[in-house]
Amino acid sequence: MSLHLQYITDQKGNKNAVLLSLNEWEKIQRDLDEYKRLKDKRTFFEGLTNAFHEVKLITEGKKKPNSFDDLLNEL
């Protein structure tokens, strides 16, 4: 999708605003929402991967498990 932008300029010709159609603005908003959803999903899976790695280290005796209080404090 190609955006059809109109620039609003001051008396010196400096661009200071952009005008676009409502449909284009709504498409940008949907894209931003999707980006946020994917970013949140990626963050979740990175945390899950780290948790699995930590459990592996604990089961191998290479790391001491956190106390229940420490777990609650992380939340």
Protein Blocks (a to p, Z undefined) as FASTA:
>chain_A
ZZdddddddfkopafbdcddfklmmmmmmmmmmmmmmmmmmmmmmmmmmmmmmmmmmmno
paccddfklmmmmZZ
